[in-house]
Amino acid sequence: MTRLLAAGDHFVLNRLIVEAVRAAADGAADLEIGELELPWPLEPFGPVAEVDEASGTEDELIGALGGAEICVTQLAPLTARVLAACPDLRLACVTRGGPVNVNLAAAARHGVAVCAAPGRNAAATAEHAVGLILAAIRRIPSTHGELLAGRWRGDHYRYDAVGPELDGATVGLVGYGAVGRRVARALAGLGARVLVSDPYARDVPGDVERVPLGDLLRRSLVVSLHARATEETAGLIGAAEIAAMPYGSILVNCARGALLDYDALCDALDSGHLYAAALDVYPAEPLPPGSRLLTTPGLTLTPHIAGASRETAEKAARIAAAEVARHLTGAPLRHRVTPDDRA
């Protein structure tokens, strides 16, 4: 009998994990599944011991993992202490793009293979990014709020007040992975010219122009960030990069807060250099009271929900379940992550 712990939450539900595992493992009768429900997103995630973006406690996870060989979770804190206390554990499947809630070095020391679910939210995030671009250009949230407040702002139709169209505009994408590729296709369908800057991109199609970052910033009416957060990309877009963008341009970030200097962004909006900006990720989450981002004009904000779709949760469970099935049959794992990968 192989014991598996489904440590789901209120997004990647335990029901989804269990159903996916049962289907992928072909209803294996020798698989015993236990469940632990974590409080995210009803309670914010955060650091637990030495890991980031985790939900729940080490003690409750240790108790639930007793005798388990496999753990499927989005956010359970698989810390060095937890891994040391659970000697039967051999596989941890994290149902998100990167296992930031796992101490990968400790997992390797204890012989625990760690898998992730890359691409689970690519479609949802791409759709949200395009939605934010349109919302920022056409000022949809602010005009909606004014109408609800009883103000019919016909003056928004003034020539010097209206926003531009995407049809015929140049849009620059910083990062061209699973999300960036989908955004590029959607924007091309709206008639935009698409530039990309990504030193690691491969197979860029002919209708997308690959350029250095400086050229992209100077030429783009809209710049949308889709790069990974690494030491190399930390602070990638700062005051100098924003100043290089055309007057009246738009900046969108649905990727990671570490990519962008938010004070420089607010300065550019206050001065009018940027027409608008739209954000789904922030330097601190939740946004602290008194954050400048809450009062700067021209901003459209969403609370880190770009990847929040039912399909994202379902895909995540299926990707993890496929890894469980590979483990049970001795097949190579497809999405294994090691300490070297994190570096």
Phi, psi and omega in degrees: 000126177258127180261133178237137174255121170267106180255071182276188180215203184269009173242294172275091189291150173301324178301318180294318180296311183297315180298317181293318179295316179300318180292316183290325181272006178059040177062036184307123184289341183266018179250116177259126185244122172256165184227144172222124180262122179267156191278350181292143002267009178295332170238135183299147172283170179185184178291140172232117187052238187265000181256157182259159170049057180244161179228141183090184185241159176298317185296315181292328178289318177301317179297319183285334184275000183307119178080359183279137175267335185228139172233127174246121185204159171265320193222004180300140185280095178272077184273175177300320179295315180297314182296322179292330183275354185234073187293342180280345185292131179234342182216130173239116178256114181261123187273046175216173187296329179219141184275062183289349177267011181239134170280097187295323179295317179294322178299317179297319180297326183266006178072030180257119175283140181239130178238154176239184182232068182297142177082003185299324185247018185298314182294315181297316182294320178297316179298319180294320179298315178296320177298319178293322177301311180294319180297320181290315182297316185264004178052044184295312182297317184291320179289327174298313180298321179295320180294319177296330179277003176089014181251114176267102188267075176298338180292348175296345180275359176299144181304319183279002179250338185283155179270172181276173174262155172282332179299115181088353180277161175259126180241130180254130179250120178266098188111131185223053176268212184299323179283310182303322180296320179291320177298318180300316180296318180295317181292321177299323177295336177270002176093010180278152168271129188249126171252147174228145172233113181198108183294346183253000183291143176234155174056051175285124184291165185293336180274003176243129182263125178267126186220161171296158183303317182300317178295318180300314181297318183290333188259349192260131171289322178237134174241125181238131187266130180218025180274159173284155176271111178225176174300326182290327185260358179300128181065028184301322181248104180242199184300316182295320181291320178294321178297333179285343179287152180299150174300133179084016181272178187232140179237133182231136177227108173246015187261272181218144181298329184294346182285338196234141172273106187285329175294319177296323177298313180296321177301317182291327176288318179298322182281345184089359179299318173264136176289319183196168174210156178222135188226142171238350182229154193217164179292332175222135181228130357296161177299130180288150174304140180086002177302137179300333181295338182280347184236352180286131180289156175084009182257137169248125187236137169229152191271064177052056181238015183302324182269009187272091171223159177298323181296325178300312180297319181292316178298318181301315180296319181292320179297315179295319181297323177297324177292322176300315180298321178297317179299316183293331181261358180081012179281155178298141176286141186271327188237042180288141180240134180240168176303327178294324178296321180297323179291000000 
